[in-house]
Amino acid sequence: QVQLVESGGNLVQPGGSLRLSCAASGFPFSTTAMRWYRQAPGKERELVATIGTYGGGTNYADSVKGRFTISRDNARNMVYLQMNSLKIEDTAIYYCYTKTSDFRVYWGQGTQVTVSS
């Protein structure tokens, strides 16, 4: 079955960096686009970054452009989110997401990122 397992969330000071990881299994990873979403307390879940198949075609929310980088390792079935220059407003639960070729949607369990001094 499809599984997405995030890791790497932590407490970090403003201006710091974190790298989130998502381990994927149960579907043809290299031919499936991947996304990172986040949800802050009291807010709707928002799309943060998208990466196309074989690493091509990345897109970012305006709020993270120039600070976050999404990447993938198709040999390891991993997708990453490198987050630099973190701000307090980046505090959220971050989720890995995919939609498979049969149009089913899958979410990971989420990993907590807290930016605080």
Salt bridges, closest charged atoms under 4 A:
GLU46 OE2 - ARG38 NE 2.59
ASP62 OD1 - LYS65 NZ 3.17
ASP73 OD2 - ARG76 NE 3.74
ASP90 OD1 - ARG38 NH1 2.90
ASP90 OD2 - ARG67 NH1 2.72
ASP102 OD2 - ARG104 NE 3.66
